[in-house]
């Protein structure tokens, strides 16, 4: 549902924004709406920022899909010493 919003901005900013919108084949309303959406999304993402400790530990745990590295080692050793 669309709703009307009245904003008071510097005339120079409005003129530049209108030129930008026209050059990018879009509307000023779309630019403002997109700006607000990104602002809100950024705020949401900041609540879920990972601490440096968590970032450092990322990738340490094995996922269920990856084979154990020992399987590769065993395969290598079998090929190396039992291959005739």
C-alpha positions in Angstrom: 0.0 0.0 0.0 1.5 3.3 -1.0 1.1 6.4 1.2 2.0 10.0 0.6 5.0 11.5 2.5 5.9 15.2 2.8 9.6 16.0 3.3 11.3 19.4 3.7 14.7 19.4 2.0 17.1 21.9 0.7 16.0 22.9 -2.8 19.5 22.3 -4.3 19.4 18.7 -2.9 15.9 18.2 -4.4 17.0 19.5 -7.8 20.1 17.3 -7.8 18.1 14.2 -6.7 15.6 14.9 -9.5 18.3 15.1 -12.1 19.9 11.9 -10.7 16.5 10.1 -10.8 15.9 11.2 -14.4 19.4 10.2 -15.5 18.8 6.8 -14.0 15.4 6.4 -15.5 13.6 6.2 -12.1 11.5 8.3 -9.8 12.4 10.3 -6.8 9.9 8.4 -4.8 11.6 5.1 -5.7 15.0 6.5 -4.7 13.7 7.7 -1.3 11.9 4.4 -0.7 15.1 2.4 -1.6 17.2 4.6 0.7 14.9 3.9 3.6 14.8 0.2 2.9 18.6 0.0 2.8 18.9 2.1 6.0 16.5 -0.3 7.8 18.2 -3.4 6.4 21.6 -2.0 7.5 20.3 -1.5 11.0 19.0 -5.0 11.1 22.3 -6.4 9.9 24.2 -4.5 12.5 22.4 -6.3 15.3 23.7 -9.6 13.8 27.3 -8.6 13.4 29.8 -11.3 14.4 32.4 -10.6 17.0 36.0 -10.9 16.1 36.2 -14.2 18.1 33.3 -15.7 16.2 34.9 -14.6 12.8 38.2 -16.2 13.9 36.5 -19.5 14.6 34.5 -19.5 11.4 35.3 -22.6 9.4 36.9 -24.5 12.3 34.0 -26.9 12.7 33.4 -29.5 10.0 30.2 -29.5 8.2 28.3 -32.8 7.8 29.0 -32.9 4.1 32.8 -32.8 4.1 34.7 -36.1 4.5 37.2 -36.4 7.3 40.7 -35.4 6.2 42.0 -38.7 7.5 40.1 -40.4 4.7 42.2 -38.6 2.2 45.4 -39.4 4.1 44.5 -43.1 4.3 43.7 -43.2 0.5 47.0 -41.5 -0.3 49.0 -43.9 1.9 47.3 -47.0 0.5 48.0 -45.8 -3.1 51.6 -44.9 -2.2 52.6 -48.1 -0.4 50.3 -50.8 -1.7 50.2 -49.8 -5.4 52.4 -52.1 -7.4 
